[in-house]
Amino acid sequence: MKLFIPGPVSVPSEIMQAMGKEMIGHRGKEFAEIFGECSSGLKKVFQTNNRVLISTSSGTGLMEAAIRNCVNDNVLMVECGAFGKKWIDIAKACGKSVDILHVEPGKAVNKEVLAEKLSQKKYESVCVTHNETSTGVENPIAEIAPLVKESGALLCVDSVSSMGGANIPVDTIGIDVCLTSSQKCFSLPPGLSFASVSEAALEKSKTVKAKGYYFDFVELAKEYDTNQTPYTPAVGLIFGLKTQLATMLTEGMDNVWARHEAMATETQKWALGLGMDLFAEQGHRSKTVTCVSNTNKINLEEVKKKVKAKGYVMDAGYRKLNDELIAKGLADTLRIPHMGNLKVEELKAYLQALTEEMKAQ
Ligand SMILES: *Cc1c(COP(=O)(O)O)cnc(C)c1O
């Protein structure tokens, strides 16, 4: 089955093979070498000189880590959809006071509105979703980062569904914590997540009380500097990561980003060509997942069944968003993910299969 859901994505066989290697201990020289290679590869993908921590958890774990290490009390959440809401839920569960800047689903955060919000109160951190997977919106991180910096807050970015697919120059933009998961643009199985952590974020972490144990950036950074992790990592996944980073860097990150852009353009043209609309506003459309308004009122569950028979697992939209849209009498959505090692031709074949089944409805 080819997975066309926004994570996990299908895993290439060479990664599965690499992961099946004989197990090794995580305190030995061999592991340290592999870890070192992974950390230098990740720095290239993240375009950062900061440490890129490797965590054995899904991305949600590192979202919690960002909150626990970078917020003593108050945080501002820029919320544009389901994954922005996740930031809010995590911060509340960690006992932080949360202010919310709500953005309409399908829209990106507006710089002026954020500036106004930041002028009203001083925040320790601002958390933003770079690529809102539920709506297909890409937020203008580079535009808002200077505002956050000027306000004195740390900037924490969830790039779970975009890092490795979209060009996010972490250091140029000035992101303090930028985190992602293995099962989206990295084409790995779920289970690992990565976060770049700035010196400012580490300094902040030293001052935060009751930040828990597993995700303490200070401890993670200390071990990281000796190519180690404080506790047993998912060694098999790290074998896979080494192989995948080599694949990405051999293709060249410029080419990887260009391929994702090309796939996004292809998908947008396809949707418009069938008379459907794009859910995300123009100028802020994701490079890695396209959210399409089902304006033709096609029975998506039927299409899903039909393409399954052709070997594809289709995504029929983010359920909560669709429930809200339907309640308002609006068209529901479907999402076409185009992330990871997917080739343009593979995407085209999938879109062709969708076209055939949609027309048959
Ligand atoms: C998938 C996703 C998450 C959740 O990541 P997990 O690895 O499942 O914990 C968070 N944020 C965004 C934007 C996502 O797409």
The ligand as an SDF file (V2000), in Angstrom:
LIG
                    3D

 15 15  0  0  0  0  0  0  0  0999 V2000
    2.0150   15.2350   12.6190 C   0  0  0  0  0  0  0  0  0  0  0  0
    2.1190   16.5400   13.2700 C   0  0  0  0  0  0  0  0  0  0  0  0
    2.3290   16.6640   14.6480 C   0  0  0  0  0  0  0  0  0  0  0  0
    2.3510   15.4850   15.5660 C   0  0  0  0  0  0  0  0  0  0  0  0
    3.5410   14.8290   15.4530 O   0  0  0  0  0  0  0  0  0  0  0  0
    3.7420   13.3830   16.1410 P   0  0  0  0  0  0  0  0  0  0  0  0
    5.0710   12.9740   15.5910 O   0  0  0  0  0  0  0  0  0  0  0  0
    2.5900   12.5550   15.6740 O   0  0  0  0  0  0  0  0  0  0  0  0
    3.7380   13.5730   17.5940 O   0  0  0  0  0  0  0  0  0  0  0  0
    2.5160   17.9210   15.1860 C   0  0  0  0  0  0  0  0  0  0  0  0
    2.4730   19.0070   14.4170 N   0  0  0  0  0  0  0  0  0  0  0  0
    2.2590   18.9400   13.0880 C   0  0  0  0  0  0  0  0  0  0  0  0
    2.2280   20.1970   12.2890 C   0  0  0  0  0  0  0  0  0  0  0  0
    2.0690   17.7100   12.4780 C   0  0  0  0  0  0  0  0  0  0  0  0
    1.8530   17.6460   11.1560 O   0  0  0  0  0  0  0  0  0  0  0  0
  1  2  1  0
  2  3  1  0
  2 14  2  0
  3  4  1  0
  3 10  2  0
  4  5  1  0
  5  6  1  0
  6  7  2  0
  6  8  1  0
  6  9  1  0
 10 11  1  0
 11 12  2  0
 12 13  1  0
 12 14  1  0
 14 15  1  0
M  END
$$$$
